[in-house]
Amino acid sequence: MSRRNGTHAGTVNVAILGCGRIAHHMAQTLRGMADDERYSDLVRPYAVATRADADRAARFADRYGFDKAYGSYEAMLADPEIDLVYIATPHALHANHAIACMMAGKNVLVEKSFTANEEQARKVLAVASQTRLLCTEAIWTRYMPSRQIILDALESGVIGTPKQVYANLSYPVSGKARMTDPAMAGGALLDVGVYPINFVAMAFPDARPERVTTSCVFTDGGVDEQFSATFWLDNDVAATIDSSMVTVGSRQGIIQGDEGYLIVENINNPERIDVFDADHRRTGTISVPEQITGYEYQVVSAARAILDGAVQCEEMPHEETLRIMRIMDSLRAQWGEVYPFEH
């Protein structure tokens, strides 16, 4: 990879650490980017590593056309050709894996939730500051064009002054072992609940919660199964969110003003934004751009940041990652949910 300050020159070799479900989505994205003239000169799907299964890594690499497959994380981190590592392991492992990558000289794109708690996040970002490497959270909605589309709609005044917002994301994913394992920071919050929180934060970027009321139902194993929360923001907006890992949810984000409202279909990967007036008549539909998978935007941002010598991405700066982690910590504190490694 060549690098010139202030310009995007060279190709960033991307590696994936982990071979789980989310890793396959990223591999599909990288393969699509390599075949797309908009991105093919910017990123290269280069390597994948499993914790201790060389055959599994080889099958993964063959499936997606990666150059290298490693049967251990340590072997992959010894490869000097890797520029960016996408961390696709469970939440509780993100901090150690991100730190290991940066200490090996690799920039990191860390799948959400960034870490299990704010304390871990601060340790990771301290290493990022020490190494001067890129370290950014892979919360894909932060990087999508739909983020600005929603902001533009609100700023146009089409619904008047926003007063309320509601956001849901729920999927029946409790059958996955990591989701119900307290040692892996399982539960609905870090996996699906993080999206409604970010939806509100993106819709009202300058607002901060003044009060929070929340309740939660736990699994038999002691992780949050489903929850709801209402935030009273300091811009006089009431924000209500809910998430579950045992139900199929609407996935909607609804922003309500004094002259109408917006409905965002699928806050996890916005499909369209419908606009309604005060009489509940749909007055318009705002489309979003076609995409490979939606993951490409975070990869592009990370690659360009690396080539520019930046240590964070403007779409999700470090302070914002810490703020979201702090909000999630505060919810768990109200619920009395403590992961085993936090005792």
C-alpha positions, 0 to 999 in steps of 0.5 A, a space after each residue: 500500500 502506498 500512502 500520501 498525506 491528504 490523498 487517497 493513493 494505493 490499495 488497502 489490504 483487508 483481513 477478517 478476524 473470525 469466520 462467523 456469520 457477520 464475517 461472511 457478510 463482510 467477505 461478501 461485501 469485500 468480494 463485491 467491492 473488488 468486482 466494482 470499479 468504484 472500489 476495486 482500486 481502494 480495497 482488496 479482500 486479502 486474508 482471513 483467520 480463525 482462532 484454531 482451524 486452518 481448514 475452516 479458514 481455507 474454505 472461507 478464503 476459497 469461497 470468497 477469493 481471499 489470497 491468504 487463510 490463517 489457522 490462528 490469529 497470531 499467524 495472521 497478525 504476523 503478515 506485514 501485507 495486512 493494512 486493515 483488520 475487520 474484527 468479527 468476534 463476539 463482543 466480549 473479545 473485541 477489546 483484546 483482539 483490537 489491542 492485539 491487532 494494533 500492537 501488531 501494527 494493524 489498523 482496525 474496524 471493530 464490529 459493533 458493539 465496539 466493546 462490552 463496556 465503556 471501560 474496555 472501549 477506553 483501553 482500546 482507544 488508549 492503544 489507538 492513541 499510542 500507536 496512531 493507527 486507525 481504530 473505528 467502530 463498524 456500526 454500518 448505519 453511521 456510514 450509510 448515505 441514508 443517515 444524511 438523507 434523514 437529517 436533510 428531511 428533518 432540516 427541511 421542515 417537512 414534519 415541522 419541529 420534531 417532538 418524539 422519536 420511536 425506534 425498534 429492532 428485534 430479531 429472534 436470535 436467542 438460539 445462537 450460543 453467544 447471544 445467551 452467554 453472559 461471558 460473551 456479553 450476550 443479550 439483546 442490548 449490544 447486538 440489536 439494541 445498539 441500533 435504536 440507540 444509534 438511530 436516535 443519536 444520528 437523528 438528533 446529533 446535538 442532543 443528550 439524554 437528561 433522564 432515562 426510564 427503562 425496564 428489561 426482561 432477563 433470560 434464565 441465564 441472566 442476560 437481557 432478553 428484551 427491553 424498552 427505554 425512554 430518553 428525555 433529550 435536552 432538546 425537548 424530544 422524547 425518544 422511546 426505543 425497544 429491542 428483543 432477541 426473541 421476537 420479530 420486530 417492525 424495525 421501524 424508526 418513526 420521527 414525529 413532529 408538530 406538522 407530520 412524521 417520517 417512517 424509516 423502514 428498517 433502521 438496521 439498513 434503511 430501505 426508504 423514508 415515507 413522509 406523512 402530513 398532519 392528516 396521516 396522508 403519505 405525501 412522499 417517499 424518499 429512496 435510498 441508493 442501491 448498494 452492494 450490502 451496505 457494509 461497503 460504506 464503512 470499509 470505504 471510510 476506513 480505507 480512506 482514513 488509513 490512506 490519509 493517516 487518520 486515526 478515526 472516521 468522521 462518521 463515528 469518531 471516538 468520542 461518539 463511540 464512548 458516548 454510546 457505550 456509556 449509554 448502554 452501560 447506564 441501561 445495564 446499571 439500571 437493570 442490574 446486569 453485570 457480565 462475569 468479567 466485570 465483577 
